[in-house]
Amino acid sequence: MTLHYTETFLCEIWLKFFFSPQIFTNLSVHVAVLFFYIILYYIILYYIISLPFYIITVGTPHDLVTLSCDVASEGDEVTWKFSGEEIDEDNPFEMKKIGPNLLLKDVGTPMLGEYTCWSRGKSMSTYLLLQAEEEEEFDYFLTCRANSYNCTFSCTWNDTKYKLVRLGLGHHCIQSDLCSWVSSTSDKQDGKLHFELHHSLSPYSEESTMLELTAEAIGNDTFLRRIKKFYLHDIIQPDSPQIVKCQELEHYLSVTVRPPCSWSSPDSFFPLEHQVEYRLRDDGQVNFSLIFLPKKISSLRARSRDLLVQSRWSKWSEWANVKCCLLRDDNAIRTSL
């Protein structure tokens, strides 16, 4: 009987749904919205397809570069254009047509840019000729940091003259088409690009393999490709620690510092070294200590680093008022009682 009632109930709902004028009106609205999104999808798809597909070609000064044209048949007539202007035989640069292809001699700055070959009224191939960037200090461009031994780390691209930047992790990125490239996670912030990358190293085994990071960047008619190799522990920098407890003892103040939430666990396997900076209450003088501090201080803050590999220090935590720190400890004692 229950099953029969359910079937009858569903049948009534189905009839009311399809024969109710109000529902029919709502269906019309839904169909119209769906039709709108279908049209929008095809408009965007057409726009993407109509965008030029660039083949990036990189040359160095005084190079000889050949650009090929993918014609439908061997005898098709081909026209080459540079930056939208047709290239003729009397061009001022060392540009020469050889069959369907274009030969560029003595590549220099005026010859950099977009090259397109046309045949049968259609664009067949589009090249973007860029000049290879000269050797520069790569560490200035790219800085990386891992806040733990977990599976991710972040990198920041600091040079603003490059419009497009991508990063790839692994030795297979030597060949661009085999690489899983990573784009920046956000738009430019203060002129910098930020990346999040994932690795497969185990945090519990001894590190024997270097990470190999490939960067490719495009600027104004320039192309930069660099490879950076490093161990994960070389870029370790914990987040700021937490000051969780202050306790007044007979002759000094004891401070308990806890690792940041982002740090690897357990703490016994990933020990941190803490440093505490404090201000004296009388003259405001700033000093450092590890755990035990003089009692006459007004505020304190802490930073941490990996104890085993002597990593970079974290940023300092915010200054904490000693009275508030002691108050937290008193409340904890009352709660336990």
Secondary structure, 3 states (H helix, E strand, C coil): CHHHHHHHHHHHHHHHHHHCHHHHHHHHHHHHHHHHHHHHHHHHHHHHHHCCCEEEEEECCCCCEEECCCCCCCCCCCEEEECCEECCCCCCCCEEEECCEEEECCCCHHHCEEEEEEECCEEEEEEEEEEECCCCCHHHHEEEEECCCCCEEEEEECCCCCCEEEEEECHHHHCHHHCCCECCCCCCECCEEEEEEECCCCCCCCCCCCEEEEEEEECCCEEEEEEEEECHHHHECCCCCEEEEEEECCCCEEEEEECCCCCCCCCCCCCEEEEEEEEECCCCCEEEECCEECCCEEEEEEEEEECCCCCCCCCCCCCEEHHHHHHHHHHHHHHHC
